[in-house]
């Protein structure tokens, strides 16, 4: 993954990149938008890995009837929702940059 624009951003710009990527109400500059486009696939892949990591924990806790299954289930739901939102935002940013 190419993250050269994102890596060259200052700390303040990286906050703007996160804002541009995760919030649909932001209107970033072209540099911030380009950095958000580079950050997006990285964020989505990281969330995908987190979703996969929780699956065995959830399966074991459900099979054994532990109270932890509720916690792992809630965490999995939040991770799946975050993954879905990251894909939605990435597609939105890609469609904006195509115009």
N, C-alpha and C positions, 0 to 999 in steps of 0.2 A: 504494500500500500504506500502510496506516495503522500507524505505529510510535510513536504518542504515549506509550503506557505504557512501551515499551522505552526510548525516548529519555529518559524521566523517571527511569529507574533509575540508582542510583549504580553505581560501578565494581564493588563487591562484588555488588550485585544482578545486574548483567549477567553476572558469572561464574556466579551461580546460574541465570540464564536459560539460559546455554549448557549447563550441567549438566542442567537440566530438559529441554532440547530433545534433546540428543544421547545421553543415558543413560536407559535404561528403568528403572533402579533408583532414581531420585530421586523424592521426594515433596514437590513445591514448594508454597508458599503460593499462594493464589488470585491475588495480584498477580503473582508470578513466573510462574505458569501462563499468565496473560493476556498477559504480555510474551512468553513463549515462543510462544504462538499467533500473535502479531504477527510475531515473528522468523522463524518457520517458513517461510512462503511466500517471504520474501525470500531465505532461505538456499537453498531449493530452486531458485528461479529463477537465482540466482548459480551454483549447481552445474550447472544445465542449460546455461548459457552456457559454462562451462568445458568441459563435455563437447563442445559444438559447436565450440569453438575448437580443440580437439585433433584433430578429425577430418581437416581438410585436412593438418595436419602428419603425421599417421599415414599418410594416403593417399600423399603425396609420398614419404615415407621408405620405404614398402613398395615402391612402383613403382621406386625407384632403388636399392633393396637396401642402404640405409645401415644401419649398426649402430644408429643412432638409433631405428630402428623398434622395437626391443625396449624402449627407454626410453619412447618415446611410447605404445607398447602397454600397458606397465605403468601409466603415468600415466593412460591412458584407463580401464583397469580399476579403478583406485582411485577415479577421479572418478565412474564409473558406480555403483560400490558405495556411495559417499558419497551420491550422488543418490538411490539406492534407499532407503538408511537414512533420509535426511531426509524422504522421502515417508511411509515407515512410521511414523516418530516423529510427524510432523504429524498423520496420521490417528489415531494413538493419543491424542495430546493433544486433538484435536477430539472424540473419543468420550468422553474423561474429562470434558471441559467440558460436554458435552451432558447428562450425568447429574446 
